[in-house]
């Protein structure tokens, strides 16, 4: 059984190994998740993995595939885990810059 099957799913993000809710001093709340694959209407893409930022206020995906690795079928890498820790420790302006500079962002925060 792969990590994709043994860990929870949040929306289309499968194999969610870690998650942390971040509420910043400006009142904005985001869920940061580390996931192993993306479910595109039944087509499971383990090549689409990494860290996703979900806007809890708007109930939308802000960006995904931060620290993407080539293959997530067996779970997330140590490098992805370290980047998850870093992202979760950022202050608002740093977090905002990371999200707004991401090539897969859906909108600026």
C-alpha positions as CSV (number, residue, x, y, z in Angstrom):
1,X,0.0,0.0,0.0
2,X,1.4,3.4,-1.0
3,X,1.6,6.6,1.1
4,X,-1.1,8.0,-1.2
5,X,-3.5,5.3,0.1
6,X,-2.6,5.3,3.7
7,X,-2.7,9.1,4.5
8,X,-5.8,11.4,4.5
9,X,-7.1,13.3,1.6
10,X,-8.1,17.0,1.6
11,X,-10.0,17.9,-1.5
12,X,-8.0,16.8,-4.5
13,X,-4.8,16.6,-2.5
14,X,-4.0,13.0,-1.6
15,X,-1.5,11.4,0.8
16,X,-1.6,14.4,3.1
17,X,1.2,13.7,5.5
18,X,1.2,17.0,7.4
19,X,-1.0,20.0,7.9
20,X,-0.9,23.1,9.9
21,X,-3.4,26.0,10.3
22,X,-1.7,29.4,10.3
23,X,-3.5,32.5,11.6
24,X,-1.6,35.7,11.1
25,X,-1.7,38.9,13.1
26,X,-3.8,40.5,10.3
27,X,-6.6,37.9,10.9
28,X,-6.0,35.9,7.7
29,X,-6.1,32.1,8.2
30,X,-4.5,29.5,5.9
31,X,-4.1,25.8,5.9
32,X,-0.7,24.6,4.8
33,X,-0.5,20.9,3.7
34,X,2.2,18.5,2.6
35,X,0.8,16.0,0.1
36,X,2.0,13.2,-2.1
37,X,-0.3,13.3,-5.1
38,X,-3.1,15.2,-6.8
39,X,-6.4,13.6,-7.8
40,X,-7.6,15.1,-11.1
41,X,-11.1,13.6,-11.3
42,X,-9.9,10.0,-10.7
43,X,-6.5,10.4,-12.4
44,X,-4.0,10.2,-9.5
45,X,-0.9,12.2,-10.3
46,X,2.0,11.3,-7.9
47,X,4.2,13.6,-10.0
48,X,2.0,16.5,-8.7
49,X,3.0,16.8,-5.1
50,X,4.5,19.1,-2.5
51,X,3.1,21.9,-0.3
52,X,-0.3,23.5,-0.9
53,X,-1.6,26.7,0.7
54,X,-5.4,26.8,1.2
55,X,-7.2,30.0,2.1
56,X,-9.5,29.2,5.0
57,X,-11.2,32.5,4.8
58,X,-12.2,32.2,1.1
59,X,-12.3,28.4,1.1
60,X,-10.0,28.3,-2.0
61,X,-6.6,26.9,-3.0
62,X,-4.1,29.7,-3.2
63,X,-1.1,27.7,-4.6
64,X,0.3,24.3,-4.7
65,X,3.4,22.2,-5.8
66,X,5.8,24.2,-3.5
67,X,8.9,22.0,-3.2
68,X,7.6,19.6,-5.8
69,X,9.6,16.4,-6.2
70,X,9.6,14.1,-9.3
71,X,7.6,11.3,-7.7
72,X,5.3,11.2,-4.6
73,X,4.0,7.7,-4.8
74,X,6.0,6.6,-1.7
75,X,5.4,9.7,0.2
76,X,7.0,13.1,0.8
77,X,10.8,13.6,0.8
78,X,12.9,14.8,3.7
79,X,13.5,18.0,1.7
80,X,9.7,18.6,1.4
81,X,9.3,18.0,5.1
82,X,12.0,20.6,5.8
83,X,10.4,23.1,3.5
84,X,7.0,22.5,5.2
85,X,8.6,23.4,8.5
86,X,10.1,26.5,7.0
87,X,6.9,27.7,5.3
88,X,5.0,27.1,8.6
89,X,7.5,29.3,10.5
90,X,7.3,32.3,8.1
91,X,6.0,35.7,9.3
92,X,3.1,37.3,7.3
93,X,5.2,39.4,4.9
94,X,7.5,36.4,4.1
95,X,4.5,34.0,3.7
96,X,2.8,36.6,1.4
97,X,6.0,36.9,-0.7
98,X,6.3,33.1,-1.0
99,X,2.7,32.6,-2.1
100,X,2.6,35.6,-4.4
101,X,5.9,34.6,-6.1
102,X,4.7,31.0,-6.7
103,X,4.3,30.0,-10.3
104,X,1.1,28.1,-9.5
105,X,-0.7,30.7,-7.4
106,X,-4.3,31.3,-8.2
107,X,-4.4,34.8,-6.8
108,X,-2.3,37.2,-4.7
109,X,-2.8,37.4,-1.0
